[in-house]
Amino acid sequence: MPGFVLLVRPRGDGDDARGIGYTVSKKVGNAVTRNRMKRRLRALCRAALPESGIAGADHVLIGRPGGNDIVFAELGEQLDSALARAAKKLATKAP
């Protein structure tokens, strides 16, 4: 995704809670820019993870340069698409 990278890893501990983490490196910009990106990522996850997140997995969003320039609604669509792709990929790996 152009605005962020989504990593998903099942924990395998039997807990259905969805873990979430955010990281935005200094390559993205100064502190103000990085904090804005993290706030946007948190808002996206608050809206999308309860219904689209993968139960029992840790989700990590890594902000990419230019992510603040993308319209918020478009970032939401990208996150939904990324979560769907991750769920499909994990479903094919499941024993």
N, C-alpha and C positions, 0 to 999 in steps of 0.2 A: 504494500500500500504506500502511496506517496507521502502520507502524513505521519505514518508510524509503522512500526513492526510489531506484530503480535506473536508472542511465544506462549504455547500452552503445554503444560506437562502434567499428566495425571499423577496424583500423589500415591494412590494405592493403599491408603490407610483406612479405608472404609468410611471416612467422613465425607458427607455430601456438600460440605461448605465450599464455596468458590473463593479461592485466594486471589488477590490482585496486587500487583506491584507496578510502579512507574519509574522510569528513568529517562532523563534527558541530559545528554552530555554537553560539554562546553562548546562542541562543534556547532550546536544549534544557535548559540548566541550568548548574550550576557545574562546576568541573573534575572533581570526583569523578563526577558524573552523566555527563558527556561521555565520560570515560575508560571507564566501565562500558559505555556504549553502543558504543564502538569495540571493546572486547574481545568483546562479544556479536556484533558484525558480523563480526569476524575469525573467530570460531569458526564462524559460519554459513557463511562462504565456504570455510573449510577443508574443511567437510563437503560442500558442494554444488557448488562450481566444478569440481573435477576431472571429474565426470561430466556435469554440466548446463551448465557454462559454455560460452560461444561461443568456439571456437578462433580465434585471430588477432584478438581484440577486447579493448578495454579496458573494464573494468567499474568503475563508481563507485557506491558506496553512500553515500547521504546520510541520516544519522540524523534522525528527526523527533521532535518533543516527544511524550512518552508512550510512546516505543518501549521503554523499560526496564520499563514496566508490563505489557507483553504477554508471555505465556508463551513460552518459548524454542522449544518445538515448533511453536507457531503461527507464529512468525517464520520458522522453517524452511520451513513450508508456503507462506508468502507469498513467500519467496525463490524456491522452486521454481516457483511460479506466474508470478512476474515474469520469471524466466529463460526459461520456455517462451513467454511472450508476446513477449519481446524476440527470441527466435530465430525465431518465426513472422513477426514484423514485418520482420526483416532478410532472411528468406528471400523475402518478396514484393518487397523492394527490389532484390534481387540481379539483375544483368543476365543 
